[in-house]
Amino acid sequence: IYEKLNEKRLLGATMGLIGVDFSEQKSYYKALDYCKNSLQIGLEVKDMTLVTDQYNNLATIYYVGFHNLQKALDYYFKSLEVSIKIDDFQMQGSTMLDIGSIYLEMNQLDSSIFYLSKSLELLNKVDNSILKANCQIGIGRYYFRMSRFADAKRFAIFGLEIGEEFGNLQTLYKASDLLYNISLSENDSLGAFRYLIIRTATN
């Protein structure tokens, strides 16, 4: 219908949503096609919200679908650049969280904590508790990597509490997985067992 009406902005937005659906179904090549076409429409009609959304979607597809960390980073930085121009603070915080997480996976710890901290600073200004919880868990993972287990636990517990409050299974899984590994590192068998139960149930 949007094609017949030549409603390019709405067509682009819909194609982006279809791309996300294909990504959720693990059809990553189809997801790339739809998100790239959506991006081209966004650039053509100068809809910067659509543009930053599709840069973000493409980054996620390369990260989750193909585990191409450098390609994912490239698209996340493009998304960040546009979101800064349009003052989209939530997208900035979310994108910095993803960038920090990738740097952590790449073992570039200084870059990781820089972007995770900037993300938390921004997300504290917007009303999105789940994003803020996921950022806290990301910082907890950084501290765990640094063997600062008390700090790691403090951030992870915050994420767990928010996940429980909102019933968000993904957040609960991330937090309980981190707390399970912290407990193992501290030789806390009872704690590890408790968090393993939560991790298994949410998984």
N, C-alpha and C positions, 0 to 999 in steps of 0.2 A: 504493500500500500504506500509506504514512504517513497519507494522508487517511482511509482506512478505519479505521486504528487510532487516529486522532485524536492522532497523535504530532506535536504542533505544532512543537516545537523542531527535530526532525529534518526535518519538512516545510519549515520555514523555511530550514534550512541547505541542503537540496537545491535549493530554488528559487533560492537565491543562487548555487549552483554552475551551475545552468542559465543564469542571467543572465550569468555570466562567460563561459560557452561561447558564448552569442549575441553577446556583445561581441567575442570573439575572431574570430567569423565576420562581424563588422561589421554585424550586425543590431541596431543600437543602440536602436531603439524597443522591440523585444522584450526586450532586455537591461534597459532601464529598468523595464518592467512587472514582470519577475521579481524584480529587486533591490528594487524598492519594496514588492512584496508580502512579500518576505522580511524587509525592515526592519519592516514593520507587525507581523509575527508576533514578531520579536525584541523589539519594544517591549511587545507584549502579554504575552509570557511572561517578560519582564525578563531576557532572555539578552543581557548587555551585550557579550559577545564577538561574537555574531551582529550586534548593532546596529552596533558600530564597523566590522566587516567590510563591512556593507552601505553605511554612510556612505562608506567608502573606495571601494567598487565604484562607487557612484553618481558620486562625484567623478571617478573615472577615465573613466567613460563620457562625462560632460559635457566632460572635458578632451580625450580622444582622439577621441571620436565626433563631438562637436559644436563643439569648440574654444571652448566657453563658459567662459572663464577665471574669471569672477566666480562663476558657479554652482559650478564645480569647487572653488574656494577655500572657498565656504560649506560644502560637504559635507566637505572635508578638515578644516576647523576643528571641525566637529561630531564627526568621527571622532577628532580629537586630544583633544577635551574628554573623551570617553568613555574613551579609552585611558589617559588620565592617571588617571581615577577608578579604573580596575581594575588599575593598575600594569603595563600591557602595554608594556614598554620597546621591544620590537622594532617594534610598531605605531606607537608614538610617533616613533621614529627614522625609519621609512619614510614616515610622513605628513609629518613636518617636511621630509624630502627633497623630497617632491612639492610642498609649499608653497613651499619655497625655489626650486624649478625654475620654478614659475609666476611668482613675483615676478621672477625673472631675465628671463623672457620678457616681462613687463610693464615691464621696465626700471626696476624699483624695487630698485636694487642694495643699498641698506642693509638692507632687509627680507630680501632674498635671502640675503645672507651671514650674517645673524643666524640664520635658520632652518637653513641648510646647516651652519653650525658647531655648532648645538645638536644637529642630527641626527647628525653625526659623533661628538660627545661621547657620545651615547646608544648608537650602533651599535658603538662601541668596547667596550661592556660586554656585548654579546650575540654569540652565535656565528653570524654570518651574513656571510661574507666578500663575497658578491656585493652585498648592500645597501651594505656599507661601501665597496666599490669604486665603485659607482654614485654614492655621496655624494662620494667623492674627485673623480670626474669632474665632478660638479656644481660643486664648489668650483673645479676647474680652469677650467670655463667662465666662472665669475665673474671669475677672475683674467685670463682671456683678454679678457673684455670691458673690463677695466681696463688692458689693454695691458701687464700684468705677465707676460710670456711665460715667463720662467724658472720662476716659481711655477706657472703654468698647466701647463707641461710636467711638472714634478715630480709634481703630483697626477694628471695624465692617465696618466703612465707606471705609477704604482701601479695604477690601474684596469686598464690593459692587461695587466700581469703577472698580476693576479688572474683576469682574463677568460681568459687563456691557461692558467693553472693548472687552472681548473675547466671549461674548454671552453665557456664561456658566450658565445654568439654576440652576444647583444644588448649585453653589456658590452664585448666586443671592438669592436663596431661604434661604440659611443659614444666609446670611448677613441681608436680610430684616426682617427675623424672629427675629433675635437678636435686630435689631434697633427698631422694633415694640415694643418689650418688654421693651427696655430701655426707649422709649418714654412714655409708660404707667407708668413706675416707676417714671418718672420725671413729670407726669401729663401734658404731652405735647400731647393733643388730636389731633391737626393738624398733627404733626409729625407721631403719631401712625397711623392715617388714611392714610397718604401718603405711609408709609412702608407696611401697610396692603394691599394696592392695588398692590404693587410690589410682595408681598408674595403670594397673591391669584393668580395673573397672572402666576407666575413661577410655582406654585404648579399645 
